């Protein structure tokens, strides 16, 4: 499909939606439904109209007036008073800046009214034998009349020079149905003009709105003779270096207007100005895709990005890598020669300094490759592992069901078949020195991969992980066994999906080990360490799940097997529909636990997959690569067996690489407590061996240096560092010539409707537009067939699921739309799903047209926003602006990910009662042109007093139990013999905390001393009866689970849901005349 075809198809779809949301469907349309109930927006109501009267018939069941339940997520829910006492918008307008020399302003206006007519139906009298015809009265109809008549807009030219005296005088327009009002003032050193259109009709308070008094499909454009200047930026409240840098990088993306009750359109600027601005009730912005291809790179450099070449012993990559670094340095020099306003000097210098540091570190990595043959050898092996892994994954995606499996032969692969993106190989080079030399300063740097979603961050850090796992085996020998890399995520869906991707890499490395490429006796292995809801923690539980699988006929539900298919050949571990018995089941008993294997006899891992997900197995045989959710590490204070992951007492080194994906999610309460436990994990590793290298990744973040310091107590380095323009960081850029359309964001704000009914109108329009487009474009519109409805809370999601199964299909039928929505084709993707249901939900998302089972509607929460990659999805409805811009970017990036399909469309439905929603709507165009600029800084306060009370002692216990003789549950009382060891560990712990916290550490020291004193006192009192966790009434526990009864100090077993809910009851006492009445 060509770029033009994609554009035309998307434009046609948007036009179908516009006709249904703003109108008209036909220029001279007639309808039986009141038009203010047919259309969502584009209306200007009579003055005095109240929302309560206008929306009385939209809320028969009082859904929007329900009070929230205790513990529910209430963000985004309007209260009854939010809605009922609102005034409906009686005006619409916009504010923009003009030149001091501006003298005239041309305003063009169009609208429509709907006039009520009685309708008569001609029918046959059934009671008459002769079939006499008769007329009967029916509901009235509404006929559209454009204002002014005809197709041309009403045009006014106003004098707005400084000598104009009548500028504030209202002007009657649109057949005297409205007034045009103009206000001029000076703001930010510029003349700022506000133009407003006001409905002159009035209605009595609390009376129903007369539909004939409403102006529909309002259009207004303003054309100053000298053009529209950039809208003045708000003043900076406090000095912020990062804000200064963002102002420099987004200097070419100013706002040109702000709407009042609407969005605003303006054309692409020329010379820093635009010709006009216009009211836009459905504002839209295309966010252009970025390319990772670097223009002008010599061919010998691009050829060196081939993994097949890089794994070849006969290929020398050093000249090509030096060519890449030279191109990067030359680009930096060009930036240095650019000139800006003096206020940007400091920002420019900081940006260039970070680029220079990246150049130096890349060069240092190349020097290491050139001077050390062992590093070159391991670099080639890591590339071979990635080559095999990615080639196998490609084969799995292309393999047809039932076809015979043939494994990948690296020698037979095309040289340009599997390649690195330039930023990925550059990150590899930056990481080499810190991995090879644990004493090098870069070892202490937390490297943060900062790249847009879908850009290849996972492959970048997996390549580095492969190198480190190989390095430990070949350099450290037996001591290099055990767990080498810990890779952590924040969400269970993301963890489970990444488990499959990591499994492919580990299987590739194990293939190489078996073939003799990597000489080491210990197999490479992968382990998943998560909560019992996602995977069984005990072997007996895993065998019980296996027994259920074997005894089930058909689809297997309710079992916890996180690996859904063989990462090598794609064979399902559990068939989608199976016969009774173990045939084609890739799990079998092994001792007291279970073992994964591929049931395809042609697969090289038919004898067993080096992958485990049972806690007991992981403790017994620590995996080379350990995946887990970040909150699982709170269990280090409870499970002495977890010492195995750190090599304690096993003669192997502790993990040497820690990877944290989606760093922006380590914030709020989770990040605050994670910061305390990070201090303990860091000290565990450093106490048992050399400090680990830390790598993080994210697509959206602000003030990363501060977050990294508070979480890891180290300096952070973002890669690739941003350039002097937001559109170009050298390694990613917006192409100068548009080749593919980007994701289109469209906004709307319901007028005169409850949020529930607005949702029904918007959802129905999107679904109906898909059906109409299918009639003309066929199954190519599969991209927009399934509406993915994003919600900010589970309660909102529950409402929408009810609407999708009842109200939305009913509305489609009532409007005579051809689209039919079946309850069986309405799905959910949220935390309400059991882990065993998630793979099935993802599978259903992948069902495409013309399959009749293709989903109509999917309601989801933020579970969608990370890790979900379904190429066919291209249409999202966002119900209300998400809590953070980061969440908005992450969630909306889940649609329109395939360049082979029509581009993605994100439709955001704002609420008029929420100031934040209204602000995003009125600034829609400017916000979306620069929404990465608006990402909020994350909040992490790991050593705030409440956080210390909740987590400090648990983190310290984790340190003690992982590295000291006081490890077993029964050894809690032995602190009396090991007090000096405990106090030495406390000193190490406090030293690490000092590197991360702000202010004086005395408060932390006192709290830790209080805990140690309490522990010692209990040991003296209870002696051998003291346990870490009580095993019976005869024992005393030092700790107990959070919010659970028993003896001991409340201690976390997870870093989620750590706040105790509190119900606040406010008594209402009436006084005065109302009370007497």
N, C-alpha and C positions, 0 to 999 in steps of 0.2 A: 504494500500500500504506500503510495507516494505521500509526500508532505502535503501537497495540495488536496489529495483525497481525504487525508486525515482531518485537515482543517475544515473542509466542506462538510464532512460527516458530523464533526463536533458542532459547527455553527448551526446545522440543521437541528441537532438535538437540543441545543440551548434555546433555539427559537421555539421549539415545541414546548419546552418548559415555561418560557416567558409568556406564551399565549395562555397557558393555564394558570399562571400565578399573578400576572399583571393584566393581561388581556390586551386587546380583544381577540377572541378566536376568529371573528370576522368583523370587518369595518362596520357593517350595519346589523350586527347580531341582535337576536331576540332570545330571551331566556325566561324560564319559569322560576328559577331560583333567584332570590335577591342577589344582585351582583356583588354586594359587599360580603355575602356569604360564599359566593363562588370564588372570588379573587382574594389573594393573600395580602397584597400590598399595592402601592401606587395610588393611594387614596388620600384626599384631604377632606376632613369631616367638617360639618358646621360647628361654629363656635359654641362652647358650652356642652357639647356631647360628652357623656360620661361612659367609661368602659363598662361599668356594671350593667347599665341599661342595654348597651349594644351587644353584650356577650351573654345575656341571660339565657338564651336558648341554646348555647353551645356547651353548657355544663350541667346537663340534667342529673347526673349522678354525683355531682360535687367532687369530681376527681381532683381538680386543681386546688380545692379548698381543704383537702385532708391535711391534718397535722402530721408531722413526721413521727415515725416510730423511734423508740429509744435505740440508740446505737446505729441508726441508719445514716447513710451518707446523704446529707441534706443539701449539698452544693447544687445550685441550679434550680431549686424548687421554689416557685412563687407562693407566697402566702395569699389568702383571700384578700387581705387589705392591699397588697401590692397591686392587685388587678382591679378590684371593684372601685377604688377611689381614684383611679387614673383618669385623666382627661384624654379623649381621643384626639389625635393630631389635627388641629385646625389650620396648620400652616406647614410649609416646607421651604427650605432655603439653603443657602450656602454662603461661605465667607472665603474671600480670596484677596490677594494683594495686587495692586496696580502701581504703575509708575507715578511719580510725582507730577510728571508732565501730562498724564492722561486727562483727556477732556470729554470723551464720549463713551457711553456704554450701550451696546445693543442687547436687548433682551428678547428672546423668542419664546412663545408660550403656546402650549396645546393641552387640551384636556377633553374629557367627555362626561356627559351625564346620562343617566338611564331614567327613562320616563315610563311611568306605570300605565298600562292599558288593560282594560277588561278583555277577557278572552272568552269566546264562545265556541262550544264544541257542537258539531253537527253529527247527530246519530240517528239510529232507527229505533222507534218505539217497539220494544219487544212484545208488549202486551197487545199491540194492534195487529189484527190478522192481515191487514193490508200493507203492513210495514211502513206506516206513516213516518216521515222524517220529522224530527223535532230538534230544537236547539236547547242547550243547557249551559248554565254558567259554570265556569271552571276557575281555578286560581288565576290571578292576574299574571300578565307577562310584562317583561321589562325590555324596552327597546333602547338601543344606544343612539345617542346624538352627539356628534363631535362638536366641540366648542374651541375656536370658532368653526362655523360651517365650512365644509370642504376639507381639503387635505393640507393646505398651507397654514403655517403657524401665524399667530398674531405677533407682530413685531413692533417694538418700541425702541426709540433711540433717545437716551437720556444724557443730559449734560451733567458731568460729575467733576468738572474742574473746580478749583478752589473758590471761584467766584459764583458758582451756582448757588442760588438762594432757595430754590423750591425742591431740593433733593429729598427732603424728609416728608414731603407731601405724598400721601397715598394716591395711587393712580388706579382707577377702575379698569379692570381687564376681564377678558373672557366673558363677554356679554354682561358685564357688571356682576358676574358670579363671584369675583375675587378682586382683591386689591394687591397691587405690587408696592412693596415698601423697600426703601433703600437706605442704608445707614453707612456712614463713612467715618473712620477714626484712624488714628495713628497707633501702631503697635510694632514693637521691635524695630523702630526706625523706618517703617514702611506704611504707605496708605493702604488700609485694609477696608474692603467693601463687603457689606453683608446685604444680600438680596433675598427677600422673603416673599412668598406668595401666600396670601391669607384668604381663606374662604369667608365671604361676607354674610353667608346665611347663619342664622342662629337657631339654637334649640333650647328648650327649657331643661333645667337640670333634672336628672333622674327620669326623663321621659325618653321613649324610644326614638331612635334616630330615623328621620325620614330619609329613605334611600335617595329620593330625588334631590336632596340637598347636598349630596356627596359629590365631589369632583373625582373622577376616575382617570386612570392612565395619564397622570399629570406629567408634562414635560416642560422643562425650563432650561434654557441655555443662556449664558452670558458671554458676550464677545466685546471686550475692551478694544478700542482701535489700536492701541500700542501693545496688546497682548497681556497675558497674566504672568506675573512674576512669582518666584518661589515664595511659599508661605513662610513667615519668620519662625525659626526654631524657638522653642521655649528656653528660657535662660537655664544654665546649669546651676543647680542649687549648691552643690559642693564639688570640689575638685575630684575628678575620677579619671585616672590615666587611661583606663580601658575605654571609657566613654569618649575621651578625646580621640583615641585611635579609631573607634567606630565612626565618629563624625567625619574623620578624614576618609575612611574607606567607603563611606556611603555618601560622599559629598555630591555625587552626580545623581542622587536619587531623592531630591527634595519633595515635599508635599506642595501641591499647587492650590489646594482648596480643602475645606472641611465641610461636610454636610451637616444639616440640621434636620434630623428626622429622615435622612436619606443618605445614600452613598453619593459619590461624585465621580464623574468621568472627566478625564482630560486626555488629549492626544499625546503622543511621544514628544518630549520637549526638543526644541531647536534653539541653540544659543542661550540655554538656561531659562527659556520662557516657553509658554504654550499659547496657542491662539485663542482658546476658549475653555470654559468649564461648563458642565451640565449636570443637572439632577439625574441620578441613576438609581432606581429602586432595586435593581438587580446588578450591583456593581460586580465586575469580573476582572481578574488579573491573571495573566499567564506567567507562571514562574518558570523561566527557561531552564532546560536541563543543562547540566554541566558535562564537560568532556574531560577525560583524564589523559587524552592524547596531547602531547606537547608539540606545538607547531615548530617546524624548523630543525628538529633533531636529526643529526646525520643518520644515514641508514645503518652504519655499523653500530650505532648506539641502540636503535630500535631492535635490531636483530639480536642483541645481547639480552633482551627481555624474554627471550624464548627459554622456557624451563628445560626443554630438551637440550638446547645448546649448553645451558649453565650446568647441567648434570654430567656433561661429557668431559672426561679427563683431558681430552685433547684441546679443549676450548679455553682460551685465556680471556676472562671477562674484564680484566683490569683496564685496558685501554678504553673500552666502551664506557665503563663506569666513570673513568676520569673525564670522558667526553660529556657525560650527563652532568657531572659536578661543574664542569666549565660552563655549560649552558646555563646552569642555575646561577653561577657566580656572575656571568655576563648579564643575566636578567636583573640581578640585584644591582649591578652597576648602573643599569638604565634607570632603575627606580631612584637611585641616589642622585641622578642628574635632574630629576623632575623638581619643579619649583611650585611651592604652594604659599598660601598666606602664612605670615609669621606665627599665627596661633597654632599652626600644625607642626611647627619645627620639632617640638619635643616628641610628639606622637610618631613622626616620621623617623626620628633617630632611634626610638625604641624598637620599631618594627624592623628596621634595617639591621639592628644589632642581633635580633633573634634569627633573622635569615643568615647572617654571617656565622652565627654559632652552628646552625644546621649545616652550612657548607663545610665548616671545619670538622664537624663530627662525621659527615659522610666521607670526607677525605681521609680522616683517621681510620675509618673502617676499611677503605680501599688499601691504605698502607699496610694494615694488618693482613689483608688477603694476599698482598703482593709479597710480603716478607716472610710469611709463615705458611709452609706447605701443608701443615696439619689443618690449619684453618681453612685453606682452600679445599682440601679433601672433604672436610665435614660440611662445608658450604655446598659442595656438589652433591653430597649425599642428601642433604636437606632439600635441595631442589629436586632430586630424583623422587624423594618421598612425596613432595607436593605434586609433582608431575603425575605419578601413579594415582594418587588420591583424587585429584581433580579430573583426570581422564576417566577413572572408574565412575565417578559421580556423573560425568557427562554421558557415559554409556548407560548407566542406570536410568537416567531421565529419557534417553532415546529408545531404550529397549522395549519392544512390544511384548505384551503378555503372552506367555507360552513359548517364546523363542528360546533357543538354546543359548546358554551363557558361554561367552568366550572372554577370557581375561585379557587385560591390557598388556600389550607388548610395547614397552617404551621405545624400542628401536624402530618399530613400525609407525610410530606417531609422526605427524607432520611437524616441522619445526615451528610453524606459527600456529599450531593447534591449541597449545596451552601456554599462555604468556603472562608475565607479571605486568601490572600497571606501573608506570614509572614511580609513583609515590610508594608503592609496596616494596620495590627493590631498594629505594632510597631509605626507607625505614629499616629494612634489613641491615643495610650498611651502617646506619646510625647505632644500631643495637649491638653490633659485633664486639666492639671493644669492651663494653661493660659485662657481657656474658663471658668473654674469654679471660678477662683479668678481673677477679673480684676486688682487687685493691685499686682499680682505676676510678677516678672521680665520677665518671659517668655511671658507675654501678649504683651510686646513691641518687641518681636522677630518676624521677618517675616520668617515663615517656608516655605522653598522651597522644594517641592517634585521633585526630580531629578531621573527620571527613563526612560528607553528606551520606544519608542513608542509602544503602545499596551500592556504595562506592568501592567496597572490597576491604573493609577494616578487618573482618574475620580472617581472610586469607593472609593479610599482612602479619598479624600476630601468630597465626598458626605456623607460618614459615619460620619465624623466630623460635617458636616453641620446638619445632622439629630439630633445628640446629642445636638447641640446648639439650634436648634429650639424647641426641647422638653424641654431643660433646662429653656428657657425663659418662656414657658407656665407654667411649674410646680413650678418654683422657684419665678419668678417675677410676676406671676399672671396677672392681667389686664395690668400692665405696660409692660409685656413681649409680648403683642400683636404687631400688626403692622409688619413692615418689619424687619425681624431678620437677614437675610443673603442677601448680594449682591454678585452676581456671574457674572464676566465680561469676555468677549472674545474680540478678535480683528477682526474676520472675520464673515460676516453674515452667511455663510454656516455652520461654526462651531457653531455659536450661535443657529441657527435653529435646528441643529442635537442634540446639548446638551439640547435644550428645551424639546425634547421628553424624554431624559433620566432623566432629573430632574422632568419631569411630572410624571414619574413612581414612584419616591420616594415620591413626595408630595401626590399622590393618596394613596400610602401605608400608610402614616402617617394620612391622613384623614380617611381612613378605620379604623385605630386603634382608632382615636378620636371618631368616630361614635359608635364603639363597647365598648367604655368606658375605653379603655386602657390608654388613655391620657385625663385627665379631664380638659377641657377648652371649653368655649362657642364659641370662635372664630374659624371658620374653618381654616385649613391649606390651603394655596393657592399658586399658582405660577403665576408670571407675566413676560411678555416679553416686554422690553422697548428698542425699536430699531427705526430706521428711517422709514419714511413713504413709502419708496420703498419696505420694507420688511413686514410691518404691518400697518394697518390704524391707524392714530393717533386720529381720531374723530369717535364717534359713528355713525354719519350720513354716513361717508365713509364706515364703516363696513356694515351698512345696505344696502348701494348701492351695495357692493360686494355680499351680500347675495341675493339680488334681481336678480343679474346677474346669480348666481349659480342656483337658483330655475328655472329661465327661460331658462336655457341651456339644450340642449339634446346632449348626447355624452360626449366627454371630455371637462372639464372646464379649460379654460386658462385665464391668466391675472388677477387672484384674489389673494389677500394677506391673506391667512390663513396659518400661519406658522406651525400649528400642523396638521400633515397629517394622523395620526391614533390615536385611543384611546390608551393611554399608559397602560391600564389595560388589554384589551382583543384583541387589534390589529385591531378592526373594523375601516375601513377608514372613516375619517370625511367627505370627499367628494368622492363618488364612482369614480373609474377610468373611467367608462362610465355610465352615468345616464340617466334615463328617465326624461322628463320634469316634474317639480314639486319638492316638498320637501322630497319625499320618500328617506329614507336611507341617508339623509343629516344631519350631526351632528352639525348644526348651526341653531339657531332660534333667532327671535327678542326677546329682553328683554328691555322694556322701550324704551329709546332713543338709545340703543346700541344693541349688540348681545350677545348670550351666547353659549358656546360650551357644547355639551352633546354627549353621545354615543348612536348611533341609534339602538344598539343591546339591546333588552329588557331584556336579561339575564345578562347584565353587571351591576354591582353595581352602576355605574355612568351614568346609563340611564337617571336619573333625572337631571344631570348636572355635568360637570367637573369643578373642582376648579382651572381653568386655564383661564387666560385672556391675550389678546395681544393688546387691544385698550388703548391708553394713557389715555383717559378721565376716563375709568373704573379703571385704576390703581391708578389714583390720588384720585378717590372717595373711593376706597377700596384697600389700600396698600397691596400688596401680602406678604406672609411670606417669600418667596424666590423670589428675583427679579433678572432676567437675563437681560443682556444688552450688547451691544457693548461698548467698552471703550470710543469711541469718542462721544457717545450719551450724556455723562455726561457734555459735553460743554453746553448743554441746561439748566443746572442749573442756568446759568446767565440770561436766558430768560423766564423760566417757574416757576413762584412762586408756582404753583400747586405741583411741585416736593418736596416741603416741607413735603408733606405727607409721602414720603419715609423715612424721618428722624424723624418722630414723632413730628415735631414742632407743639406745641399747641394742641396736641391730647392726651396728658397724657400717652404716651407710650415711651419706651426707643428707642433711635436711633439704627440702625443696629449694631450688636456686632461682626459680622464676615464678612470679605471681602475676596472673593476668586478671584484670577486672574490666569486664565489658559493661557498656551502658553506665558510665560513671555518673552521668547526670541524675540517675535514679538513686544514687547513694546520697540522699539528702533528707531533710526533715527528720522525723524521729528515727527512721531506719539509719540514715547517715550519721546522726548524732551518736547512737549507740555503737554503730559499726566502727566509728573512730576510736572508741575506747578499746574494743576488742582487737582492732588493728595494731594498737600499741603492744598488746600481749603477743599476737602472732609474730610481729616483727622481732620481739625479744626472744621468743621461743627459737626462731630460726637462727638468730645471731648467737644465742647462747650455745646452741648445738653445733654450729658451723659458721660459715661465712654469711654475711647479709645477702638476702635475695635481691634480684633485680625485679622492679615493678614496672608493668606495662598496663596502661588503661586505654579505653577507647570510648568515643562518643561522637554523636553528630551534632549535638546542641549543648553548649555550655557557656557560661560566663564566669569570670574570675576564677579560672581553673587553678591558678597558682595558690590562691587562698584555700580552696577546697582540698587540694592535694596536700598542702602543709598540715591542715587540721586532721586529715585522715591518716596520712602516712609519715608525717614529721620530716618530709623531704622537700627538696626543690623539684618543681615540675617543669617539663619542657614540652610544649605543644608542637605537634608535627602533622602536616606541614604548617609552618608559621604563615599567618596571613600576609598578603602583600599590601600595597598602598591603595588597592581597589578591591572592593568586596567581590568583584566578578573575576578576579585572577589571583591565584596564589602560586602560579607556575605549574604546580602539579594538578590543579583543577581550575577550570575556567569556563566562563560562558562563551561559546563560540561567537565570533563576530558575524559570521554568516549563519543564519538560522537554518538548520537541516531537519530537525524534528520538532514538532510542537511540544511544549512542556505541559506540566499539570496545570489545569485551569481551576482557579478558585472563584466561586460565585457566592455572593452574600445576599441574604434577604432578611427582613424583619417584619413579622406579622403585625398588621394594624387592625385593631378592633376585634381581635380573636384571642381566645384563651391559648396558652401554650399547647395544650393538648390538641385543639382543633387546628392550630397552625401546623402542627406535626402531621395531622391527617391530610391537610391540603397539600403540603409540600411533598410528602411521601407519595400521595396519589399522582401528583403531577409527574414526578420522576418515573414512576412505574408505567404510567400511560404513555409518556414520551418514548420509553423503550419499545413498547409495542408498536407504536406508529412508525418508529424508525425501522423496525424489523420488516415491516411491509415493503419498504423501499430499498433497504440496504441489506436485507437478509441477516444471516447469522453473524455477520461481522460486528453487529452491535452487542454480541455476547458480553463485551467489555462493560456495557452499561445496563445489562439485563438484571443483575443482582444488586440491589440497593444495600450497601453496608451502612447501617445507622449507628453512629458513635454516640455514646452517652457518658455523662460525667458522674453518674452514680447508678448503683444497681436498682434503686427504686425507680428512677426514670426509665431504665431499661425494661423493668417489669411492666410499666404502663404501656410502653411502645409495643411490646410483644402482644399485649391484649389488643391494641389498636390494629396491629398488622394481621391479626387473625379474625377481626370482626369489623371495626369501623372503616378501615382503609378499603377492604374488598367491597363493603357496602357502598362507600362513596363512589368507587369506580363504576359499579353497576348503576347507581343512581344517575350518574353523569353520562351514561351511555358509552363508556369507554370499552374498548375491546379487550383490554388487559384483564386477566383473571388471576387472582392470588389465592393459592390453596394453603390451608393451615399446615399441610405436610411439607410445604416448600418454604416455611418460615423457620429460621434457625436462630441459635443463640451462641455467642462466643464470649463467655465471661467466667468469673470465678465461681459462678453457680454450678458449672459443669464439674463432674468428677474427672479425675485425671484419665480414667479409662475412656471417657467420652470425648476428650479433646481430639485425639487422632481421627475419630469418625467425623467430628465437626469440620476439621480441616479437609478431610477427604471430600465431603459434600460440597465444600466451597470450590473445589476444583472441577466439579461436573459442569460441562459446557453445553451450550446449545449446539445442535438441535435436540439433545437429550431432554426429554420432558421432565426429568427430575432436577434440572438446573434450578437452583434456589431463586426465589423471588426476593426475599428480604432476610437480612441477617442483622440482628441487634447485638451490639457488642459494647464492651467497656474498654478500659485501657489495656486489657489483655492483648488486644489487637496491635497496640502501638509499638511493640518491640518483638522482633523475631518472626512475624508472620509474613511469608513471602508467597502469595498466590498470584501468579502472573495474569490470570484472566480478570481479576478484580479491577474495575476502573471507575466506579461511581460510589461516592461516600456522601452521606447526609450527617453533618455534625450538628447535634442538637445542643445549641448553646456553646459559647466560647469556652474551651477547656480551661482548667485552673491555671495552667502555665502555657506560655508560648512554646516551650520545649515540647510539652505533651501534644500540642496542636500540630507542630511540625512532624513529630514522630508518627502520630496517628494518621495524619493525612498522607504521609509518604507511603502508606501501605497500598495505595491504589495507583494505577497508572505506571507500574514499574517496568512494563514490557514495551520496548521500542518497536516491536513487530505488530503491535495492536493500536487501535485508536487511543488517543491520549486520555489520561485520567481527568476526572472532574470531581471537585470537592465542593459540595453545596453546604454552606454554613447557615443555619437558621438561628438568628439572634432573637433575644427576648427584649421587648421595649421597656420592661419594668426593671431591668438590671442595668445600672449605669455602665458597668464594664462592657457588657454586650453592645450597648448603644454606642459607646465610644469606638469599639472596634468596627462597627458597621459604618459610622460616619467618617472614619479614617481608613476605610477598607482598602482603597487603592494604594495609599502610601504605606500602610502597614504591611501589605503582602509583597510590595516591591522590595521591602527591606526587612522581612520578618526575622531573619537571623540576628539583626541588630537589636531586636526587642526581646531576645531571650533573657529571662530573669536570672540573676545570680542565685545559686543554690544556697540553702541555709544548712550549715553544719556547725553544731556547737557541742562537740563531744565532751567538754569538761565543764559544762554548765552544771550548777548544783543538782537539779533534778536528774540529770543524766548520770552523774557520779553516784547518786543515791541508788539508782536503778541498776547500774552496770559495772561500777568500778571493782567491786569485790569479786564479781563473777569472772571478769577478765583477768584479774590477778590470780584467782584460783586456777584458771586455764593455764597460765604460765607455770604455776607451781606444779600442777599435776602432769604437765607435759615434759618437764625437764628435771624434776627433783625426785628423791626417793619417796616423797609423800605423794604417791600416785594412786594406789588402790583405795577402794572405798573404806576399807578397814584400817587404813593407815592415817586417818585424819588426826588421831590422837598422838601420833609420833612427832608432831611439831615440837614437842618439848625436847626431843633429841636433836631436831634439825632446825632449831630456831635461827641459828646464825645463817644457814642456807636460805631460809625464807626471807630474812632481812636483807641479805645480799641481792636476792631476786627483786625485792621491793625497791632497792636502790636503783637497779637496772631499769625497772619498770618506770619509776619516777623520772629517771633521766630521759627515757624515750618520750614520756608525756611532756616533759619540758620543751622538747623540740617541736611539739605540735600545738600546745595550748597558748592562749594569750594571757598576759598578766602573770601574777604571782602564783607559784605552784604550792604555796604553803597549805592552802585549803585542801588540795588533793592529798598532800602528805599527811595531814591530820586525819582525813577520812580513812586512808589506808592504814595508818597506825591504829586507829580505833578498831578496824576490822581484825587486824593481827592480834591486838590485845584481847578482843572478844574470843577469838579462836583459842588463844593460849589459855584464857580463863576457863573455857569449856573443857579443854583437854585436861587441865588440872582437876576439874570437878568430876568429869565423867570417865576419865582414863580410857581404857580400852573399849568402853561402851560408846565412844564418840565415833560417828561415821560421817562421811561427807553427806550421804543421803541415808536416812534411817531405814533399816531393813526390817524393823519390827518394833513393838512397843517397848521392848527391853533396851532399845538403842536410842540415842539422841542424834539427830541430824544437824550438821553444821549449816546446811542449806536445804531449802525445799523449793519446789517449782512455784513460779510466779502465780499468785492468786489461788494457791492450793492450800488446804489445811495441813497441819502437821508442825513438827518442831523445826527450827532453823530459820535462817535468813532467807527471805524471798529472793530467788535467783532465776534469771531468764534462761529458758531453754530455746527461745527463738527471739529474733530481734524485731518481730512484727507484733502488732496489737499489744503494745507495751503500755498503753495509757488505760487506766481504769476509768470506765464510763461513770459519769455522774449525772443524775437526773435532778434538774433544778425546778422546784415548784414555787411559783410566785403567787401568794394570795392576793386576790383583788377585793378591795373594800370600797363600796360605793358610798359617797357622801353627797350632801346637798339635796337639791330638789328631786333628782332622779332616784335617790335612795328612798326618800319619803314616799314617792309615788309607788 
